[in-house]
Structure formats: structure tokens, C-alpha cells
Amino acid sequence: MTNACRRPAVISRGPWTAPLTLTLLVLAGCGGGGDSPVVGAPSPPPATTPTLEQRSAAAAQTAQSDGNPCAPIRPFYWEIGDRNARAASGSIAVAGNPPAYTADSTMPIASASKWIYGAYVAQRRAGSLTDEDIRFLTFRSGYTSFSRCLPSQTVDGCVGYADNGVYHPAADGLFSYGGGHMQKHASLIGLGTMDSGALATEVRAKLGTDIELGYSQPQLAGGIFTSAANYARFLRKLLGGELILGSLLGSHAVCTNPATCPQALNAPVPGNESWSYSLGHWVETDPAVGDGAFSSAGAFGFYPWIDASRSWYGIIARQQAPAPGTDEDESLGEGARSVQCGRLIRKAWISGIAQ
């Protein structure tokens, strides 16, 4: 989703499929936090467990369908795997054109950056998050005026830009989706002097230098560009326990939909669904259509997830600018459409039945 972040001026609107280089990397329901239980209980297993072949066929058929929400978001790349490796994937093209996205296609991931920052903080704190960490990572800090960062700024420079660093006491304690919480938090924990290149180096130092990523602007909540292959390494580390946030998925979750939750100011989830928000990631808990998955969709269409049982991860990778007039700080933009497709692919994989 992005805090969506503002679209970086340095990123083209079309798919950018060049791999990351080392040069780029160097340069660039309701309630409060507290000790709430982990949410996202797994759905009942099917009567019989599908084989890997059945899962793969069902997921591929769903991704390639002309009659479901996956059709209008083409082209895209999809992938599903477990803690050890990728299990299935595919590049879905627009009719008449070659596939535009692969596992190695590099793109801005917008609010999928939030999950990475949440994991960074958990590693930095060795799992012992403070009450302040939790308040900022669940977007209840009162810093609700964020607009954007500029590519040349530092973290602190972005906090001081426009109204990004303005604190709103009336919003303190209430969920409000936006980039200001993480930007201010990063400043408070000592990242203020870092520019985009230094920020990428610092984050990779905690999460693993095998995860190649860069920042197009020093925005913690939405500035990362990377590939599906690299984000998949991050998700496998969560599943495998290499990253502490893997054991904290869904913890300290708060309600987010103002229509159903008095502790929320704004929520960008699709169709007015009622999701929960944990430490830099969503929990898809809507009582009607939610399956408890953990996710972090971005405004340009990048949608990573881990299923409620913490057995599988998945990614939809694509880059498309949100519709004109979209308020990216209050909307998932293209991420909402990727969620609709990704949810079906996830269901097909788990059930072994095409959707």
C-alpha cells in the first residue's frame, strides 16, 4: 500500500527491469497496542492436502485467468514459496506482448517498504520493542501530516520538509495511515543524518546484505526500490526465523477502519474492508473476506504477503502509477487491485483449486 509514498521523480512510469547494481545500492477486533495477542488465525485445512503439482497448477491457472481480478492488472510477475525456496512463479504478459516483469525486475515498491522498516526496528531492538516503537510502528503517533521526501534530503531533512514533522495531539493514539510516523521514528532512533545511500547500507546491515535494495528518497515508509527476488529473500527470512519480526507478525495489532473502529482516523484498504495493522504490516482480518494473511501492498502495485499459517509467502510484482487524483497517503492505489488478484492466487495455492 503506499503510505503511500509520493511517486519518486527519479523513477520512470514504465516497467524498469534492469537488475539492481552495487552502485545503486551504495547510492541509494479493535484496540490499542499493548500486549495484544497475535492475530491472523489460519483457515481450516482442506479435507485432503493438495500436492505441490496441484497447488502450482491452481495458482498458475488463477494468475492467467481472463475472468478474475488478475486479468486487468497485467502485466505482472507472481511468486509463491516457503521458508526454503521459491516453489512456483510466472510472468503474466499483456496479450501480444512479451512478459514485462520477472523475479529480477527492479521497481519502486512504495508502502511495501513499511514491512522492511518494521523488521529493521525489530532487529535493531533485538526484539525488545519499546512502547514508543509500537506506537510509531502501528501508526498512532500523531505525526499525520506527511507529504513526501526529496531525493537529495536526509531523513531529518525530510522530517523538516513542509509539514512532515508536525505533531497533532488530537491524533495521538488513533490509527492514521501515512509516512510521517516512520519518518519521525527513524529520526528519533538516530538515523536522521542518513541520506538514501547511507539508509540502504544501514537497513541491509541489520536484515542481511544478501537482500539488495536501495532508496530513491530517504523515506522509510515508501522509498525502497528492489526486485521480487530480493523481497522474497526478506519474506523467507521472516518465515525461517532469521529475522525477529517473523515471530512478531500480527502482534500489537490495532483496528484501522473508521467506519467500524472509533480508534481509527483513516484507512486505505480496498472496498472499505476492516483490516488490522501490526508492526509495519497489515493483517487481512476483514470478517467477510479476510483470510488473516500478513501483507504490505504498495501504491504502484507491489503486493507481498505471508499466509496466516506462516507456511507460505507470495508476491505480485508490477509497477503502475495510481489513477490521477489518488491520495496516496489514504489509498492503496494500484496495490488494492493487486490485493484482489493476490488473494485469489493465495487461495488457489492453499486449496489446490483454481479461483
N, C-alpha and C positions, 0 to 999 in steps of 0.2 A: 504494500500500500504505500503511497509515499506519505511522509508527513505531509504528507507527501512533501518531497523536496521540490524546490523550483528547478525547472529543467536547466541544466548547466549550459551555458552559451557555447562551451567548447565541444559539446557533443553534437554530432550530426543527427538529423531526424531519421535518416535511413539506417538500416542494419549495418553495424560496424563489426565485421567478422575477423579482423586481424587479431592474432593472439596477443596476450599481454607480453611485454618485454620487461627485462630487468630495469631498463632505463625508465619506463613508465612507472614501475613500482617504486623506484627510488625517488622520482619526482612527485611522482604522485602515487442460588444465584447472587445478589448484589452485595456490596460491602467495601470496606476499605482494605488496606494492605494487611498488616498484621501477619500472624502465622496461620493464614487460611490454608485449607487442605489443597493438595494438587487436584486440579480439575481436568476433565477430559477422559472420562472412563471409557474403555474400549467397548465397541459394539459386540453383541454376542457373535461368536464364531459361526460360520456356516456349518450345516449338518455334516458335510464332508469337507476336508481341507483340499483346496484346489492344488493341482500340481503347478510347478513353475511354468510349464508349457501352457497350461490353461490360463494362468494369470497373464502371461505375456501376450497371448493371443487376444484375450479380452481387452486388455489395456490398449493394444495396438488398434484393434477394431474401433474402440471408442474414440481414440485420438484421431483416427482417419475418417470418422463418420461425417456424412454430409447433412445429417439430420439432427444434430445436437449442438450445444453451445461451443463445441470445439471448432465447428466449421467457420464461423465468422471471425475467429481470431487468427486464422492462418496468415502468414507462415509462422511456425513456432517449432521449438525443439522440446521434447519431453523425455524425462528420465525417471526411473524408479530403481531403488536398490536397498540394501540393508547395511548394517554396520561394517561389512567387509568389502563390498564392491557394488558396482552398478549391476543390476540384474536384467534390465530391459530399457530400450530407448528408441527414439525415432525422430527424424526430421520431417515435418509436415510442410509441404510446399503449397503455394498458390497454384491452381491449375494452369498448366502450360509453362510454368517457370521451375527452375531447379530449386532444391531446398536452400533457404536463405540462412538458416541457423543450424549450428552443430553444437556439440558439447564444448568446443573451444572458441565459440563466438564471444567476443568481448563486448559488453554493453553496460550502460548505466543501470543500476538495479534499484535506484530510488529507495523506498522505505524498507526493502529487504536488508538495507544497511542497519536498521534498528536491531535486528536479531544479533548481528555481529557485535554491535556495541554492547548489548546486554551480556553476551558471552565474554567480551573483553573485561567488563567490570567484574563479573563473577570470578574470572581468573586472577585479576589484579587483587581482589579481596580474599583470595583463597577460599571462596565460598561463604565467607562471613560478611554478608551484606549489612550495612547499617540501615537504620530506619530512613535516613535521608536518601540513601541509594535507592531503596524500594520506592519511596515517594516519587523520585525523579524518573525511575525506570518504568513506573506504571502511570506516568503522565498526570500526576496530581500535585505538581509543584507550584502551580500558579504562574509559570512562565509561558504565557499563552499568546504572545504577540509575534511569533516568529514569521519572517517572510522568506529570506534566503541569505546565503553567503556569497561572496565574490571569490573567484578562483585565486586571487592574489593575497587573500587575507590569511591571518592566523585564526586559531579557534577564538581567542579573545577579541580579535578584530571583528569577527563575525558577531560575537555577543554584543559588542558595542555598536553594531551597524543598525541603522533605522531604529525600530522598536524591539529588536530581537531580545534584548536583555531586560525588558520592562517586566517587573513583577506585579501581578494582580492579586491582591489579598483575597478578594471575593472568590477567586477561582481556586485558591489553595485548598487541597483536599478533594477536589472534584476532578473527574476524568475529563481531559480535553486533549484530543489528538493533535499533535503538532511537533515541530522540531525544536522548539525552544527549551523543553525540559532537558533533553540530552545535551544540547549545546551549552547550557549553563552548567550542567553537571560536569561535563568534561573540563570546563574552566575551573570549577571548584576542586577537582581532584588533581590538578596540576598539569593539564595538557594545554593550557592557554597560549603558550608561546609557539606551539607547533603549527607549521603550515601543512599543506596537503601531503607533501612528501614525507615529512617527519611523522605525521599522523599514521600513514600507511606502515612505516617502519615499526612504530610503537605497537600498533594493533597486531601485526604479524609476529612480533616478538613474543606476544602472550598467547596467540592462537596457533602459531606454527608457521614457519617460513615456507612450508610446502603449500600454503594457501596464498596464491598470488592475487593481489588486489591493489588498487590504487584509489586515490580520492581526486575527483575533478574539482572539488572545493572542500574546505575544511569543515564539512557539515557531518556530524556524527550520525544524524538520523536519516540522511539521504544522499550522501555524496560519493558512495563507492561505485566503481566500475570494475567488473570482473566477468568471469565466464561461468557457465553451468558446471563445468568440470571442477572448477575451484570451489564453488559454493557447495557442490556435492561433498568435497573433502571435509568442509566445515560440518555439514549435516552428519556425515559418518562419524566424525569425532564426538558429536553430541550423543549419537546412539551408542557408540562404543565406550563412553565414559572417559575419554581423553580430555574432554572439556567439562568443567564443573557444572555449567548450565544444563547439561544433559540430565542431571539428577534434579534440577530445579524447574523443569518445564511445567508450566501451568501453576507454579506456586505464587502466592500473594496476589492471585488474580482478582481483578475488580470488574464490576459491570460497567458497560460503556454506552448503552443506548438511552438517550434522554427520554424516549417515549415509554420506557419500561423501568427506568432506574433514576431516582432522584439525585444520586451522586454523580451524574454524568452531565456534561455540558454539550458535547458534540461527538458524533461517531460517524466514521466514513464507510461503514460496512454496507455491502450491497443489499438492496431490497428492504432496507430498514430492519435487517436481521439483528438479533440480540446476541452479540459475542461477548467474551470476556477478554481482558488484557492482562498479561502476565509481564515478566521481566524483559521488555523489548520485543515481545511477540504476542500474537493473538492466540486465543483458544476458541475454536469454532463451536460454540456451545448453544447456538440457537435451538430452542426446544422443538422447532418444526423440521428444520433441515440440517442442523449441525450434527457432526459426527465426532466432535471432540478433538479434531486434529489441531496441531500447533502449526502456526504459519506466520508469514510476514510478506504479504504481497506489496509490490511497488507500483507506482502510478504509470510506469511505461509498460507494464505487463509481466514483469518477472515475478513468479509465484513459487516460493519454496515451501515445503511442508514436511512434517513428521506425523505419522498417524497416531491415533490415541493410544495404541498398544505399545508405542515406541519400538516397533519392529521394522518399519519401512520409512524411507524418505522419498520424496519426489520433488521434481522441479518442472515448471513450464518456463521456458526462456524465450522472450521476444522483446522487441523494442518498438513501441509506437507512441507517439505523442498523444496525451489525453485530448478529448474534444475541446475546441475553443470555448473559453468561458468557464472551464472546470476550475473550481477552487481546490488546488491540490493539497491544501492543508486540512480540508474537510472531506476529501473524496479519495477513494482508491483509484480513480481514473480507470486506465486500462487494466489495472490489477483486478478490479471487480469482475471483468469479463474473463480473465484468466482463472479466477477462482471457480467460476461456474464450470469451466472445462476441466480444470484440475480435480475438482471434487468428483466428477464423473469418472475420470481415469483412476483415481484412488479407489472408488467403489468397485470399479471393474476389476482392479488388481486384487483387492481383498476377497471379493466374492468369486472371481473367476468367470463372471458373466458380463458380457459386453453391455454397455449402457447407451 
